[in-house]
Amino acid sequence: MNEPHRGAGRVRLAVILALAACLQAVLLWMELRPRPRALWGDEIMYADVASRWARGEPATLELLWPPLYPRLLSIVLRVDPSLVALRLAQAACLFAAALLWRDLARRLTGSALAADVTAALLLLDPQVAAFAQFLWPEALHLALFAAALWLLVTRGSRPWWLAAAGVLLGVCLLAKSVLGPFLPVLLLPLLREAGLKRGLARAAIVVAACAATVLPTMVANARQGTFAVANGARFNVWVGLNDRSPRNLVGEIVGDEYRRWQASAPTFREREEILKQEIGGFVREHGPLAIARAQLGRQYFRLFHHDSFFTDQLPGGAITALGLGYPDPPRALAAALRAYANVVWMATLVGVGLGLAALPRERTGWVAVLLAFVAYNLALFLLLHVKTRYRLPFLPVLHLLAGAGIAALAGEGRFGGWPQRVAGAVAAALLLYLAFA
């Protein structure tokens, strides 16, 4: 890249980071003024468990959730009950994730513009940025996964860096366990790039480091009923099968089902056995085809809906309708943020279609893995209970695709043939329909 292009890239990045800092300042102000935002959903559970641990009181974290985030939260609460430090740290996690994905996008597309668009979408989309202020592990998880992926892509031939990637993936699982079944696929490019024998040795380093990181938690959980970091699969399948609304937070049943699950038996193992029987009975009663039709008519509308956990907490949102969320933000600011969030989401989905029509041609093994990661998530959420929050782990991949598509429009890349272009247009149209129909 010549010097003028480098200078333009530095200016562009500086503008993105400055705008992102301004957005975080606005979100932090909304979080705390005129009074703190009312917590919602898992935030309440995380805050309660962490507060008890911080005071030295006993508290049980159900095995549906990984333990890392409430542990970190309890440590922060001991020194900063306002949790401003935590929110600043989570904002730093998002900035780190954006810079890592920016570099990945540049390596995979060869385009500085695609890299900057990827970072901009991750930092300036309110549905992502707001998780720096929320008490959920999403910001931490995004940073950990981005760091692990960056090491695998850029340092995949060096044993110590591979071990570091394995540790990061283990910590990632301790924050959110949904990534677990995908880990073997994530390591396939190591085999492709280094050959079978050497690639298997490299993958073994990652797996060993990851296993060493999560094994103590898995052993501890085995004493309570599951040899896993966390195990919410059956519960989420049951709720996913029984959800009825094509929009999350409407006609919610998860709270009632959670209380019913807790009361169903005294131990985790017994509750899981009851759920297994109930799911089997549900499948026998309704049949696989009827279930598939019902899930297809609901799940992906819930996943891609234009309202997010951020906009649902603004005035008029589904969460504020329950008396929770932002207490009283300025109406003009709330309306502007809602409109802005919708525009960014629409642009992202259109960009995904463009990106599929102009798929990155560098390091195609890693590009295929990223697409497989999105497909893996979509397959999971055909059955699992789904909210818009659950799209956050794969949003950076959508951002990268959008960056590649926008760069191709600007001449920093090229579109494929007509079949690929048509496929991209169909994908964009379908995503927009799911989001805004």
Summary of the structure (lengths in Angstrom):
residues: 437
radius of gyration: 21.7
end to end distance: 42.8
largest distance: 67.0
contacts: 1474
relative contact order: 0.12
helix: 74%
strand: 0%
